[in-house]
Amino acid sequence: MKIKICGLTDPKEAGYVNEQRVDFIGMVLFFPKSKRNITLDRAREIMKCLDPDIQKVAVVVTPTLGQVQSIEQAGFDYIQIHGEIPSGYSESCHLPVLKAFNIRDMRDFPQYSANPAVAGYVFDAAEPGSGQVFDWNLIKEIPQDDKLFFLAGGLNLGNVAEAISCIHPDGVDVSSGVEYGKDRTGKDPEKIRAFVSRARQPVGEGV
């Protein structure tokens, strides 16, 4: 089971994910509405602290080609796009895309599944980043192909095992579920440890 910890904002959080040997991390860029939005310079600082085996994902919303090119130049491995992939992407950029979907735009899935630039999917709640769980049955019948299939949306220690058992994704994506909470911002290393342990536990073992 692949683990993606999204919304890193501080270089010290790189140490937390390194310790747990997660597979992917995400950083929000060019989206000031998000409390997890950071600058490219900050992202570079975090990337310098990451284990080189961890795949680095830039998380953006309907980016411009210029933004995508700056992300590619910064050294990211993937770009996760919410909203529209810019016209001319394949001709201008080489970063594989993780296309994010929510329950409101699933009708667009076929066109993106056929797009060669799309290397995987992230299925999220109606309001991405809200920490809200959606009805997993809504994506249960989506065919899983050779592209990465990530489940996101309100995952935490209490529900990740059930989510994996229900959907059988390639990976799970968590952000708010491994944060301290209202009184303290940032990622909680103990919650990351517990989440990773539970997500990697074979289905059917433990509680």
C-alpha positions as CSV (number, residue, x, y, z in Angstrom):
1,M,0.0,0.0,0.0
2,K,1.5,3.3,-1.1
3,I,1.3,6.2,1.4
4,K,1.0,9.8,0.4
5,I,1.2,12.5,3.1
6,C,-0.1,15.8,1.6
7,G,0.1,19.4,2.6
8,L,3.7,19.6,4.0
9,T,4.6,23.2,5.0
10,D,7.7,22.9,7.1
11,P,11.2,21.3,6.5
12,K,10.9,19.5,9.9
13,E,8.0,17.6,8.5
14,A,10.3,16.0,6.0
15,G,11.9,14.3,8.9
16,Y,8.6,12.8,10.0
17,V,7.9,11.3,6.6
18,N,11.5,10.1,6.2
19,E,11.2,8.1,9.4
20,Q,8.1,6.4,8.3
21,R,9.4,5.7,4.7
22,V,6.3,7.0,3.0
23,D,6.1,6.8,-0.7
24,F,4.8,10.2,-1.8
25,I,4.5,13.7,-0.3
26,G,2.4,16.6,-1.5
27,M,2.9,20.3,-1.3
28,V,0.2,22.9,-2.2
29,L,1.4,25.6,-4.6
30,F,-0.1,28.7,-6.3
31,F,-3.4,28.4,-4.3
32,P,-3.6,31.1,-1.6
33,K,-7.0,29.9,-0.5
34,S,-5.4,26.9,1.1
35,K,-4.0,27.2,4.6
36,R,-1.3,24.8,3.4
37,N,-0.2,26.9,0.5
38,I,3.5,27.5,0.3
39,T,6.0,29.2,-2.0
40,L,8.3,27.4,-4.4
41,D,11.2,28.5,-2.3
42,R,9.7,26.9,0.7
43,A,9.0,23.8,-1.2
44,R,12.6,23.6,-2.3
45,E,13.7,23.9,1.3
46,I,11.5,20.9,2.2
47,M,12.6,18.9,-0.7
48,K,16.3,19.3,0.3
49,C,15.4,17.5,3.6
50,L,13.5,14.6,2.0
51,D,14.8,11.1,1.5
52,P,15.5,10.8,-2.3
53,D,13.3,7.8,-2.5
54,I,10.2,9.8,-1.6
55,Q,8.2,11.0,-4.7
56,K,7.5,14.7,-4.6
57,V,4.1,15.9,-5.7
58,A,3.1,19.5,-6.4
59,V,-0.6,20.0,-5.7
60,V,-2.2,22.8,-7.8
61,V,-5.6,24.0,-9.0
62,T,-6.1,24.7,-12.7
63,P,-2.5,25.8,-13.2
64,T,-1.1,27.9,-16.0
65,L,1.6,26.4,-18.2
66,G,4.1,28.8,-16.7
67,Q,3.3,27.6,-13.2
68,V,3.7,24.0,-14.4
69,Q,7.0,24.7,-16.0
70,S,8.3,26.4,-12.8
71,I,7.2,23.3,-10.8
72,E,9.0,21.0,-13.2
73,Q,12.2,23.1,-12.9
74,A,12.0,23.0,-9.1
75,G,12.5,19.2,-9.2
76,F,9.1,17.7,-8.5
77,D,8.4,14.2,-9.6
78,Y,4.6,14.5,-10.2
79,I,2.0,17.3,-10.4
80,Q,-1.4,16.7,-8.9
81,I,-4.0,18.8,-10.7
82,H,-7.4,19.7,-9.4
83,G,-9.5,21.3,-12.1
84,E,-8.3,21.7,-15.6
85,I,-5.0,20.5,-17.1
86,P,-3.8,23.4,-19.2
87,S,-4.0,23.3,-23.0
88,G,-0.7,22.3,-24.5
89,Y,0.5,20.5,-21.4
90,S,2.0,17.5,-23.2
91,E,3.9,19.6,-25.6
92,S,5.4,21.9,-23.0
93,C,5.8,19.7,-19.9
94,H,7.0,16.2,-19.0
95,L,5.8,15.8,-15.4
96,P,3.4,12.9,-15.0
97,V,0.0,14.1,-13.8
98,L,-2.0,12.8,-10.9
99,K,-5.5,14.0,-11.8
100,A,-7.7,14.8,-8.8
101,F,-11.4,14.1,-9.0
102,N,-14.2,14.8,-6.5
103,I,-17.7,13.4,-6.5
104,R,-18.9,16.5,-8.5
105,D,-16.7,15.9,-11.6
106,M,-16.6,12.1,-12.0
107,R,-18.3,12.5,-15.3
108,D,-15.0,13.8,-16.7
109,F,-13.1,10.6,-15.7
110,P,-13.2,8.9,-19.1
111,Q,-11.5,11.8,-20.9
112,Y,-8.7,12.0,-18.4
113,S,-8.2,8.2,-18.2
114,A,-7.5,8.3,-21.9
115,N,-5.0,11.2,-21.5
116,P,-1.4,9.8,-21.8
117,A,-0.1,12.6,-19.6
118,V,-2.2,11.3,-16.7
119,A,-0.2,8.7,-14.7
120,G,-2.8,8.3,-11.9
121,Y,-5.9,9.5,-10.1
122,V,-6.7,11.0,-6.7
123,F,-10.3,10.6,-5.6
124,D,-11.3,13.2,-3.1
125,A,-14.3,14.7,-1.4
126,A,-16.6,17.3,-2.8
127,E,-14.4,20.0,-1.2
128,P,-10.7,18.9,-1.5
129,G,-8.7,19.6,1.5
130,S,-11.7,19.8,3.7
131,G,-11.0,16.6,5.6
132,Q,-14.4,15.3,4.8
133,V,-15.1,11.7,3.9
134,F,-17.3,10.9,0.9
135,D,-19.3,7.8,0.0
136,W,-16.7,5.4,-1.2
137,N,-19.3,3.4,-3.0
138,L,-19.4,6.2,-5.6
139,I,-16.1,5.1,-7.0
140,K,-16.3,1.4,-6.3
141,E,-17.2,0.5,-9.9
142,I,-14.5,2.6,-11.5
143,P,-12.2,0.3,-13.4
144,Q,-8.6,0.2,-12.0
145,D,-6.2,0.3,-14.9
146,D,-2.4,0.5,-15.0
147,K,-2.5,4.1,-13.6
148,L,-2.0,4.9,-9.9
149,F,-5.3,4.9,-8.0
150,F,-5.2,7.0,-4.8
151,L,-8.0,7.4,-2.3
152,A,-8.2,10.7,-0.4
153,G,-10.8,12.6,1.5
154,G,-11.0,12.6,5.3
155,L,-8.9,9.5,5.8
156,N,-7.5,9.1,9.3
157,L,-6.3,6.4,11.7
158,G,-9.9,5.4,12.5
159,N,-11.1,4.8,8.9
160,V,-8.1,4.0,6.7
161,A,-8.2,0.3,7.1
162,E,-11.9,0.2,6.3
163,A,-11.3,2.4,3.2
164,I,-8.6,0.1,1.9
165,S,-10.7,-3.0,2.5
166,C,-13.6,-1.3,0.6
167,I,-11.8,0.2,-2.4
168,H,-8.5,-1.7,-2.7
169,P,-6.6,1.4,-4.0
170,D,-3.0,1.5,-4.9
171,G,-2.4,4.1,-2.3
172,V,-4.0,6.3,0.3
173,D,-3.6,10.1,0.6
174,V,-3.9,11.9,3.9
175,S,-3.4,15.5,5.1
176,S,-5.7,16.8,7.8
177,G,-5.9,13.3,9.3
178,V,-2.3,13.5,10.4
179,E,-2.3,17.1,11.7
180,Y,-2.3,18.3,15.3
181,G,-5.7,19.9,15.2
182,K,-7.4,23.3,15.8
183,D,-5.0,24.6,18.5
184,R,-1.8,23.7,16.7
185,T,-0.9,23.7,13.0
186,G,1.3,21.3,11.1
187,K,1.8,17.6,10.9
188,D,1.8,15.4,14.0
189,P,4.7,12.9,13.8
190,E,2.8,10.4,16.1
191,K,-0.3,10.6,13.9
192,I,1.8,10.0,10.8
193,R,3.4,7.0,12.4
194,A,0.1,5.5,13.5
195,F,-1.6,6.2,10.1
196,V,1.2,4.6,8.1
197,S,1.2,1.5,10.4
198,R,-2.5,1.0,10.1
199,A,-2.5,1.6,6.3
200,R,0.2,-0.9,5.8
201,Q,-1.4,-3.5,8.0
202,P,-2.7,-6.5,5.9
203,V,-6.4,-6.3,5.4
204,G,-8.2,-8.5,8.0
205,E,-5.5,-8.2,10.7
206,G,-6.1,-6.2,13.8
207,V,-8.8,-3.5,14.3
